[in-house]
Amino acid sequence: MSQSSSINFGVCGIGRMGRAHAKYFSESASPYRLVAVCDREAARSRELAEDYNCKAYDDINQFCDDPDMELVIISTPSLLHAKNAQLALDKGKTVLLEKPIAVTTNDYLLLQKLLQKYPERLFFGHNHRFEPAFENAREIVASGLIGKPVLVKLCKHHDFMRRNDWQMRLDCGGGQLSVWGPHLIDQGLQWLGEPAKQVHSQLQRVLTPGDGDDHVKISLSGTGPLLVEIEISNCVAIPGPYCTIYGDRGALLYQQNQKNIELKYLSPEFVWDDIEASSEAPKPGEGMHRDHNLPWISEIRPVQPEISMWAQVEIAMAIHLYNALRNNIPFPVSSSDAMEVVRVSELVKAQNPQFNWAK
Ligand SMILES: NC(=O)c1ccc[n+]([C@@H]2O[C@H](COP(=O)([O-])OP(=O)(O)OC[C@H]3O[C@@H](n4cnc5c(N)ncnc54)[C@H](O)[C@@H]3O)[C@@H](O)[C@H]2O)c1
């Protein structure tokens, strides 16, 4: 198939996420054209195909043989991802693979092989890399406003959501480590800025039916002092902020709705005076030293752009993928980034053998 400037794409797995990919890629600022959809439930693909005036398939083999399609977005259930990617790549397609990109160790090994064989055609859909609040926070921290980060806490709190679909069953590739884990581990690794050297974790199942983990704690550190803490929980009655960062000149946070970034930081001109720690007991009445009257600046910055985070992560991913395929601009989620997310998840699984992880 010769390449035109627009990208003809197809979506396989027309559930909640498949429909979102179809919608937002078709509506993105870069030219994409939905030419085919596929779901093993024929009625689902037929219905969506009518909306987009495209072809409908109920068999992934036939779908991947469609000569009009350059890009295949795979959003089938998680345990099929790696195998479906192999099928589409073997048939010459470019693939955008939904998260979790690998659920089992065999999936992980298969992806390593596919990356060796097709390094230019396999992309990983870690779309929450493009959350506007995350991108805004990255810019603020890079500007030095809150100083050197000491601690980054990322928390996805679902307030008592007793989710009961396949994504809470381990034999279907569910559990929060697979559901929200890839997003927050990916962001956490970006904050760390290097592969994780130490990974500590504790997972529980507290509320949800099924056998999947619904309370996930992971801490990541690298060669430097920064600690990244990740918390994904279905059992938080009082949800806390989605992201909190402590720096040595201030702090930043944003709530679960990701609307505003709250900042408190020392005036950039401020320089600490030199004080020394004394071995003497404080003089009576003096107590310990406190810096009163520090020149704090507090700000609330609306997250930009002010559109739905759920829409923006898809639209931005579509634009970045277009730029990678047509303009040779590297896709921000590199394959080594994505594989590091899987390596960390594999370590977490090994640290939590009380769960019956899918093999
Ligand atoms: N990136 C994100 O933000 C995000 C959000 C939600 C879900 N997801 C991921 O997307 C994937 C799908 O999740 P969902 O919530 O859309 O699930 P879903 O159950 O709503 O949809 C899955 C679809 O795949 C179809 N399917 C199953 N086996 C198939 C096969 N062999 N061939 C073709 N179609 C098949 C099902 O009939 C169903 O329509 C999951 O892996 C999930 O982790 C990602």
The ligand as an SDF file (V2000), in Angstrom:
LIG
                    3D

 44 48  0  0  0  0  0  0  0  0999 V2000
   -5.6910    3.4880   27.8440 N   0  0  0  0  0  0  0  0  0  0  0  0
   -6.7680    3.6480   28.5550 C   0  0  0  0  0  0  0  0  0  0  0  0
   -7.0330    4.7270   29.0770 O   0  0  0  0  0  0  0  0  0  0  0  0
   -7.7230    2.5180   28.6840 C   0  0  0  0  0  0  0  0  0  0  0  0
   -9.0110    2.7160   29.2440 C   0  0  0  0  0  0  0  0  0  0  0  0
   -9.8820    1.6340   29.2960 C   0  0  0  0  0  0  0  0  0  0  0  0
   -9.4790    0.3840   28.8470 C   0  0  0  0  0  0  0  0  0  0  0  0
   -8.2140    0.2280   28.3460 N   0  0  0  0  0  0  0  0  0  0  0  0
   -7.7570   -1.0940   27.8770 C   0  0  0  0  0  0  0  0  0  0  0  0
   -8.4650   -1.3980   26.6850 O   0  0  0  0  0  0  0  0  0  0  0  0
   -8.7180   -2.7860   26.6050 C   0  0  0  0  0  0  0  0  0  0  0  0
  -10.1930   -2.9920   26.3790 C   0  0  0  0  0  0  0  0  0  0  0  0
  -10.8750   -2.4860   27.4850 O   0  0  0  0  0  0  0  0  0  0  0  0
  -12.4220   -2.0830   27.3990 P   0  0  0  0  0  0  0  0  0  0  0  0
  -12.7580   -1.4140   28.6680 O   0  0  0  0  0  0  0  0  0  0  0  0
  -12.6930   -1.3830   26.1120 O   0  0  0  0  0  0  0  0  0  0  0  0
  -13.0730   -3.5560   27.3830 O   0  0  0  0  0  0  0  0  0  0  0  0
  -14.4350   -4.0240   26.7810 P   0  0  0  0  0  0  0  0  0  0  0  0
  -14.7440   -5.3360   27.4130 O   0  0  0  0  0  0  0  0  0  0  0  0
  -15.4440   -2.9150   26.8660 O   0  0  0  0  0  0  0  0  0  0  0  0
  -14.1030   -4.2430   25.2230 O   0  0  0  0  0  0  0  0  0  0  0  0
  -13.3520   -5.3060   24.7090 C   0  0  0  0  0  0  0  0  0  0  0  0
  -13.9300   -5.6640   23.3520 C   0  0  0  0  0  0  0  0  0  0  0  0
  -13.0990   -6.6350   22.7160 O   0  0  0  0  0  0  0  0  0  0  0  0
  -13.9290   -7.5790   22.0730 C   0  0  0  0  0  0  0  0  0  0  0  0
  -13.1880   -8.8370   21.8510 N   0  0  0  0  0  0  0  0  0  0  0  0
  -12.9410   -9.8210   22.7350 C   0  0  0  0  0  0  0  0  0  0  0  0
  -12.2110  -10.8070   22.1420 N   0  0  0  0  0  0  0  0  0  0  0  0
  -11.9990  -10.4040   20.8760 C   0  0  0  0  0  0  0  0  0  0  0  0
  -11.3220  -10.9840   19.7740 C   0  0  0  0  0  0  0  0  0  0  0  0
  -10.7040  -12.1630   19.8790 N   0  0  0  0  0  0  0  0  0  0  0  0
  -11.2960  -10.3150   18.6030 N   0  0  0  0  0  0  0  0  0  0  0  0
  -11.9490   -9.1360   18.4780 C   0  0  0  0  0  0  0  0  0  0  0  0
  -12.6070   -8.5340   19.4850 N   0  0  0  0  0  0  0  0  0  0  0  0
  -12.6310   -9.1530   20.6720 C   0  0  0  0  0  0  0  0  0  0  0  0
  -15.1230   -7.7140   23.0100 C   0  0  0  0  0  0  0  0  0  0  0  0
  -16.2500   -8.2720   22.3430 O   0  0  0  0  0  0  0  0  0  0  0  0
  -15.3370   -6.2710   23.4430 C   0  0  0  0  0  0  0  0  0  0  0  0
  -16.2130   -5.5820   22.5720 O   0  0  0  0  0  0  0  0  0  0  0  0
   -8.2170   -3.3840   27.9310 C   0  0  0  0  0  0  0  0  0  0  0  0
   -7.0210   -4.0320   27.7190 O   0  0  0  0  0  0  0  0  0  0  0  0
   -8.0400   -2.1950   28.8520 C   0  0  0  0  0  0  0  0  0  0  0  0
   -6.9520   -2.3770   29.7400 O   0  0  0  0  0  0  0  0  0  0  0  0
   -7.3700    1.2640   28.2570 C   0  0  0  0  0  0  0  0  0  0  0  0
  1  2  1  0
  2  3  2  0
  2  4  1  0
  4  5  1  0
  4 44  2  0
  5  6  2  0
  6  7  1  0
  7  8  2  0
  8  9  1  0
  8 44  1  0
  9 10  1  0
  9 42  1  0
 10 11  1  0
 11 12  1  0
 11 40  1  0
 12 13  1  0
 13 14  1  0
 14 15  2  0
 14 16  1  0
 14 17  1  0
 17 18  1  0
 18 19  2  0
 18 20  1  0
 18 21  1  0
 21 22  1  0
 22 23  1  0
 23 24  1  0
 23 38  1  0
 24 25  1  0
 25 26  1  0
 25 36  1  0
 26 27  1  0
 26 35  1  0
 27 28  2  0
 28 29  1  0
 29 30  1  0
 29 35  2  0
 30 31  1  0
 30 32  2  0
 32 33  1  0
 33 34  2  0
 34 35  1  0
 36 37  1  0
 36 38  1  0
 38 39  1  0
 40 41  1  0
 40 42  1  0
 42 43  1  0
M  CHG  2   8   1  16  -1
M  END
$$$$
